[in-house]
Amino acid sequence: MAGGWQSCPRRAVSNPGTGLEGPAMKILYALLVFVPIAIIARITGAPPIAVFILSALAIVPLSGVLGAATEAVAEHTSPAIGGVLSATMGNLAELIIAGVALRAGLIDLVKASITGSILGNLLLVLGIALFAGGLKFKVQKFNPNLAGSSTTVLLIAVFGLVVPALFHQLHPDPERAATVRMSHYVAGLLIAGYVAWLVFSLWTHSASFGSDHGPGVTVAPKWSSKKAMGILLAAAVTIGVVAEVLVSATEQAVKVLGLSEFFVGLVLIPIIGNAAENSSAIIMAMRNRMDLALNIAIGSSIQVALLIAPLLVLLGMVFHQPMDLAFTTMEVASIALAVLVTSSVIRDAETNWLEGALLLLAYAVLGVAFFFF
């Protein structure tokens, strides 16, 4: 990736962090045994609670594999591309989950999961990453251009969600027909905005987003690009399968636990779907690779708002399920507040453990509110 330091002589160094070496990753390898066990449990009709627990245990090691593969891919490209890939692969599970629910007509659950995913990435995933990285490094810095562009795109994402909500509130429509039609056009515009953001950050202005390895240093990858990409795709697909198995048992499991469908959509499903981002962002933050960590967490929120949500609206046309982008006032206000807090944290292009803790505090406050909502 082009950067301000690219013209400097670069010293090749080994990369001890890439790959699945080390005691921690060996443990994650051992936990992969839960992947077939969870699938078999689902097929054989095991109790929903058992399927839920087994699937959750299976997603943990898969997330670790995805994080390692993402870093390996990034070392053959750039932090920006690595972040986009990780966000895309992580959101694949959420797209599958939402697609299955949408086809079943659970539109409110789908919309709640979209809100929860945005909030989860901005406050929970980023908060854990900043807190974990901050405990290891006193101050962590990242590219100010990344902070500026991410903040702007997040505000546009909020804009795209606030306008449909205002339209629905000011244009009474019990059957929501006009809101759905308007949402189809807005969905197309949001997708165009997402494509423009990718072109800007990965092509026309890629030189503004420098690497976070430091001047004069390039990392020698341990995996080939084909191997890294193959593992990345395999892990992402498997996460999607296991996540679908998990959610198939979630609805019945939460009834036993006494949780509401709204809370499940806003908190539980996003936490499950964001397991990959949690793992990847934490790994990058603890290795002081904050450009990639921010790309994973914030990039995923941007992708959910500008790509995943609009795609689900358009997918609703295929499934004959009239989904729109008019979220509840509580959901829109929560997203706007989350973007405001996150923008305040990253605007100075440096973070510490306290800022991560405050993001987690904000998420906990919203979680309590949604539990009693």
Phi and psi in degrees as a GROMACS rama.xvg file:
@    title "Ramachandran Plot"
@    xaxis  label "Phi"
@    yaxis  label "Psi"
@TYPE xy
-70.1903  143.499  ALA-2
-159.807  172.78  GLY-3
-64.5606  -20.2066  GLY-4
-101.864  1.92729  TRP-5
-66.4656  -26.9302  GLN-6
-76.9884  -13.1122  SER-7
-74.9574  149.862  CYS-8
-60.4728  136.341  PRO-9
-112.052  137.705  ARG-10
-101.575  121.822  ARG-11
-74.8213  132.822  ALA-12
-129.876  158.574  VAL-13
-74.0646  160.56  SER-14
-121.525  94.7044  ASN-15
-72.9181  -13.2127  PRO-16
-89.8862  -19.0431  GLY-17
-82.3163  147.929  THR-18
97.299  -176.771  GLY-19
-108.468  31.3105  LEU-20
-78.7817  164.932  GLU-21
101.661  155.1  GLY-22
-58.0354  -40.8152  PRO-23
-62.3059  -45.1242  ALA-24
-70.7377  -28.8494  MET-25
-66.8641  -35.9398  LYS-26
-65.3847  -41.2922  ILE-27
-63.3314  -37.4281  LEU-28
-58.1331  -43.5426  TYR-29
-63.9645  -34.9318  ALA-30
-71.6476  -12.4905  LEU-31
-62.4369  -15.5006  LEU-32
-61.5917  -23.5415  VAL-33
-72.607  -16.023  PHE-34
-62.6873  -58.751  VAL-35
-65.6188  -32.377  PRO-36
-63.3845  -42.1812  ILE-37
-64.8196  -42.2257  ALA-38
-65.1863  -43.6366  ILE-39
-63.5921  -40.121  ILE-40
-60.603  -39.747  ALA-41
-67.0949  -43.5753  ARG-42
-67.2102  -38.3971  ILE-43
-83.163  0.114024  THR-44
76.2986  36.0211  GLY-45
-65.4869  161.518  ALA-46
-55.994  141.537  PRO-47
-53.6315  -38.4591  PRO-48
-62.1422  -41.3198  ILE-49
-65.9756  -43.2669  ALA-50
-63.171  -40.7604  VAL-51
-60.5764  -48.8557  PHE-52
-65.3987  -44.5309  ILE-53
-63.6499  -39.3418  LEU-54
-67.6847  -40.5261  SER-55
-62.5603  -41.4835  ALA-56
-65.2594  -30.6456  LEU-57
-73.8151  -33.8312  ALA-58
-69.6258  -31.129  ILE-59
-57.4782  -55.0535  VAL-60
-66.7319  -33.6309  PRO-61
-63.397  -35.9324  LEU-62
-65.4737  -38.3742  SER-63
-64.613  -41.4335  GLY-64
-63.3477  -42.2954  VAL-65
-62.3266  -40.6249  LEU-66
-64.0791  -44.1234  GLY-67
-65.4184  -41.9271  ALA-68
-66.5815  -36.8773  ALA-69
-62.9599  -43.5428  THR-70
-62.9375  -39.9416  GLU-71
-63.917  -40.9686  ALA-72
-64.5794  -41.2926  VAL-73
-61.4457  -32.3927  ALA-74
-73.1969  -16.7691  GLU-75
-92.9049  -11.3653  HIS-76
-128.224  -94.4396  THR-77
-164.64  163.507  SER-78
-59.1354  -36.3976  PRO-79
-63.824  -49.437  ALA-80
-65.6249  -40.9658  ILE-81
-60.0934  -41.1606  GLY-82
-65.1585  -42.6112  GLY-83
-63.0419  -42.5932  VAL-84
-62.8149  -44.6776  LEU-85
-65.1874  -41.5311  SER-86
-62.9022  -42.3867  ALA-87
-64.1669  -47.5124  THR-88
-66.3759  -40.0305  MET-89
-65.847  -39.1293  GLY-90
-76.0138  -10.8978  ASN-91
-60.3506  -42.3546  LEU-92
-61.6743  -43.8719  ALA-93
-65.6442  -37.0024  GLU-94
-65.3845  -40.6516  LEU-95
-64.0068  -46.139  ILE-96
-58.1194  -49.7763  ILE-97
-66.6266  -37.6304  ALA-98
-62.8932  -42.9322  GLY-99
-64.2015  -43.898  VAL-100
-66.0801  -38.4591  ALA-101
-65.1584  -43.029  LEU-102
-62.3438  -29.9069  ARG-103
-82.3676  -2.23686  ALA-104
86.8713  11.7097  GLY-105
-87.6691  64.5988  LEU-106
-64.5184  -43.3115  ILE-107
-62.0241  -38.0424  ASP-108
-65.3918  -39.9132  LEU-109
-63.786  -46.6078  VAL-110
-65.1894  -37.6926  LYS-111
-65.2976  -37.2169  ALA-112
-68.4275  -31.984  SER-113
-65.4131  -48.4537  ILE-114
-58.9195  -46.4117  THR-115
-63.5149  -34.5422  GLY-116
-67.589  -42.8694  SER-117
-63.3168  -47.1431  ILE-118
-64.9324  -40.6239  LEU-119
-62.7353  -42.1223  GLY-120
-70.0387  -43.3131  ASN-121
-71.3552  -38.5157  LEU-122
-105.388  -46.4653  LEU-123
-80.0871  -56.5472  LEU-124
-63.2494  -50.9794  VAL-125
-65.1725  -37.8581  LEU-126
-62.3155  -45.9893  GLY-127
-63.5246  -41.9158  ILE-128
-62.3426  -47.2826  ALA-129
-66.3657  -37.5819  LEU-130
-67.6069  -46.7539  PHE-131
-65.398  -44.3283  ALA-132
-66.6895  -36.2846  GLY-133
-68.4681  -27.5378  GLY-134
-70.0448  -26.2365  LEU-135
-93.4872  -35.5333  LYS-136
-123.352  131.542  PHE-137
-59.7072  -47.5453  LYS-138
-134.466  133.933  VAL-139
-117.514  129.855  GLN-140
-112.454  156.768  LYS-141
-147.791  173.318  PHE-142
-62.6155  121.38  ASN-143
-63.6721  -27.9522  PRO-144
-65.5289  -35.9784  ASN-145
-63.7573  -43.5022  LEU-146
-62.6771  -44.3308  ALA-147
-65.0369  -48.3078  GLY-148
-68.0057  -38.9062  SER-149
-62.8007  -42.3875  SER-150
-61.6422  -43.7416  THR-151
-62.805  -45.9157  THR-152
-66.4722  -36.1456  VAL-153
-62.7428  -39.7042  LEU-154
-64.5814  -37.9818  LEU-155
-65.2817  -37.415  ILE-156
-61.8966  -42.9317  ALA-157
-62.2572  -42.2677  VAL-158
-56.0935  -43.8153  PHE-159
-68.2127  -19.1355  GLY-160
-97.3675  -29.6731  LEU-161
-72.4086  -42.9013  VAL-162
-59.7028  -48.4557  VAL-163
-60.2544  -36.1493  PRO-164
-65.9167  -42.5801  ALA-165
-63.4531  -42.1689  LEU-166
-57.9899  -44.82  PHE-167
-67.6816  -36.9284  HIS-168
-70.2853  -37.7281  GLN-169
-93.0527  -8.059  LEU-170
-125.658  79.824  HIS-171
-51.4232  124.293  PRO-172
-151.901  86.4378  ASP-173
-52.7279  -36.8701  PRO-174
-88.0068  -4.96176  GLU-175
60.5572  19.1675  ARG-176
-63.0811  -47.0383  ALA-177
-66.133  -37.1816  ALA-178
-64.6276  -40.0439  THR-179
-65.6714  -44.2329  VAL-180
-62.6738  -44.5974  ARG-181
-62.1277  -38.4339  MET-182
-65.1157  -31.0904  SER-183
-61.8154  -43.1649  HIS-184
-70.0321  -42.1653  TYR-185
-63.57  -37.3241  VAL-186
-59.6467  -43.7796  ALA-187
-62.0702  -40.3532  GLY-188
-67.0889  -39.5715  LEU-189
-65.6271  -40.1528  LEU-190
-63.2966  -40.2573  ILE-191
-61.9039  -38.6953  ALA-192
-64.6832  -37.6049  GLY-193
-65.9234  -42.6371  TYR-194
-62.3801  -42.4948  VAL-195
-61.0481  -40.0292  ALA-196
-63.6443  -40.5941  TRP-197
-64.3661  -44.9797  LEU-198
-60.6953  -41.8942  VAL-199
-64.3688  -49.8387  PHE-200
-79.5726  -27.5581  SER-201
-104.906  -10.7097  LEU-202
-132.638  -75.6455  TRP-203
-65.5004  -33.0115  THR-204
-125.094  30.5418  HIS-205
-62.6108  -26.8411  SER-206
-65.9911  -19.4374  ALA-207
-79.1818  -12.8262  SER-208
-111.101  82.289  PHE-209
-72.6522  162.948  GLY-210
-70.5143  156.993  SER-211
-104.723  21.8065  ASP-212
-85.9368  -19.105  HIS-213
106.898  154.9  GLY-214
-67.0747  140.442  PRO-215
74.453  9.08685  GLY-216
-127.515  133.535  VAL-217
-125.997  143.464  THR-218
-90.7259  133.374  VAL-219
-87.9422  109.309  ALA-220
-68.0931  146.581  PRO-221
-92.1439  -20.6437  LYS-222
-107.025  146.231  TRP-223
-72.1586  160.778  SER-224
-63.0645  -37.5169  SER-225
-67.2237  -42.2793  LYS-226
-64.8802  -45.4173  LYS-227
-61.6513  -44.6092  ALA-228
-67.5423  -37.6923  MET-229
-63.5884  -44.4191  GLY-230
-65.7335  -39.2653  ILE-231
-59.8697  -48.9309  LEU-232
-66.3689  -41.8357  LEU-233
-63.2152  -43.1681  ALA-234
-64.1845  -41.0939  ALA-235
-65.1092  -44.0497  ALA-236
-63.6577  -43.6513  VAL-237
-64.5641  -38.9417  THR-238
-60.2853  -41.1854  ILE-239
-60.8817  -42.6006  GLY-240
-65.6137  -48.47  VAL-241
-65.758  -37.8118  VAL-242
-63.4191  -38.2001  ALA-243
-65.1384  -40.6794  GLU-244
-61.6926  -42.8938  VAL-245
-62.6298  -46.5701  LEU-246
-68.832  -29.2972  VAL-247
-62.363  -25.947  SER-248
-98.8499  -12.9339  ALA-249
-63.9129  -44.9379  THR-250
-58.312  -44.3354  GLU-251
-74.7897  -34.3204  GLN-252
-66.0642  -40.7919  ALA-253
-71.2403  -24.6631  VAL-254
-64.7493  -37.6633  LYS-255
-66.3034  -35.6684  VAL-256
-81.1161  -12.8544  LEU-257
79.6392  28.2168  GLY-258
-94.8515  154.843  LEU-259
-85.1343  156.653  SER-260
-64.417  -35.1242  GLU-261
-63.5543  -44.6443  PHE-262
-66.5022  -38.4432  PHE-263
-61.1389  -45.1026  VAL-264
-67.4837  -37.9415  GLY-265
-81.776  -31.8213  LEU-266
-117.512  -55.8293  VAL-267
-66.5985  -53.1694  LEU-268
-62.2132  -44.823  ILE-269
-61.0463  -37.7557  PRO-270
-63.5502  -40.6813  ILE-271
-65.3058  -47.9583  ILE-272
-68.2775  -26.9277  GLY-273
-90.7728  10.3314  ASN-274
-57.9884  -37.8452  ALA-275
-64.9033  -46.0999  ALA-276
-64.2663  -39.0313  GLU-277
-56.8068  -50.2692  ASN-278
-63.1447  -48.8903  SER-279
-64.3728  -47.2234  SER-280
-64.6135  -39.2028  ALA-281
-65.6609  -43.9377  ILE-282
-58.2068  -46.7923  ILE-283
-66.0501  -41.0267  MET-284
-65.2792  -39.9642  ALA-285
-72.3685  -15.1788  MET-286
-100.123  11.1413  ARG-287
61.8342  31.3773  ASN-288
-104.678  71.8421  ARG-289
-72.6705  -29.1082  MET-290
-58.1337  -46.385  ASP-291
-70.6782  -39.0809  LEU-292
-60.7685  -43.659  ALA-293
-68.6308  -38.1874  LEU-294
-60.9788  -37.0282  ASN-295
-68.832  -52.5157  ILE-296
-72.1332  -55.8938  ALA-297
-71.6579  -38.8779  ILE-298
-60.1135  -34.822  GLY-299
-67.3955  -40.8459  SER-300
-62.9652  -43.4013  SER-301
-60.9682  -42.2326  ILE-302
-66.1943  -39.3293  GLN-303
-63.181  -44.8504  VAL-304
-72.0897  -40.5393  ALA-305
-98.2237  -13.5412  LEU-306
-126.571  -56.0696  LEU-307
-63.4822  -50.4047  ILE-308
-60.122  -48.272  ALA-309
-61.2477  -38.5035  PRO-310
-62.6652  -38.3672  LEU-311
-67.6408  -34.566  LEU-312
-62.9809  -45.1541  VAL-313
-69.7217  -34.526  LEU-314
-66.1705  -28.8371  LEU-315
-61.0212  -31.2353  GLY-316
-65.0017  -39.7488  MET-317
-67.5014  -40.4461  VAL-318
-85.1329  -0.833704  PHE-319
59.0565  39.1731  HIS-320
-118.789  109.301  GLN-321
-72.0674  82.7224  PRO-322
-94.1661  142.22  MET-323
-128.074  178.893  ASP-324
-102.015  13.6284  LEU-325
-87.2764  95.2665  ALA-326
-86.1734  166.845  PHE-327
-68.6098  160.633  THR-328
-59.0585  -39.7499  THR-329
-62.0874  -42.4265  MET-330
-67.4751  -46.9294  GLU-331
-63.2081  -43.6173  VAL-332
-63.3379  -39.2367  ALA-333
-64.567  -42.1771  SER-334
-65.2444  -43.4997  ILE-335
-60.9876  -42.7807  ALA-336
-66.0303  -39.7888  LEU-337
-63.1434  -42.4481  ALA-338
-64.4315  -40.7509  VAL-339
-61.4277  -46.3833  LEU-340
-66.3116  -45.2283  VAL-341
-62.478  -42.6583  THR-342
-61.4002  -38.347  SER-343
-64.7477  -35.3828  SER-344
-72.2182  -40.6679  VAL-345
-95.6495  -5.61147  ILE-346
-65.2049  -26.5819  ARG-347
-91.3358  4.98678  ASP-348
62.6701  25.667  ALA-349
-152.726  150.672  GLU-350
-136.898  167.991  THR-351
-147.885  176.731  ASN-352
-64.9393  -31.1517  TRP-353
-63.9433  -42.0578  LEU-354
-63.3276  -37.2094  GLU-355
-64.2742  -41.6212  GLY-356
-63.8527  -37.315  ALA-357
-69.8529  -35.4482  LEU-358
-63.5364  -41.1768  LEU-359
-65.5795  -36.6652  LEU-360
-63.1303  -43.3384  LEU-361
-61.7942  -40.8377  ALA-362
-65.7453  -39.4183  TYR-363
-64.1051  -39.1989  ALA-364
-61.6516  -46.005  VAL-365
-64.7335  -38.3504  LEU-366
-60.8257  -42.1859  GLY-367
-62.9441  -42.9691  VAL-368
-62.4383  -43.5274  ALA-369
-68.2674  -29.9621  PHE-370
-65.6302  -36.1933  PHE-371
-98.089  1.42104  PHE-372
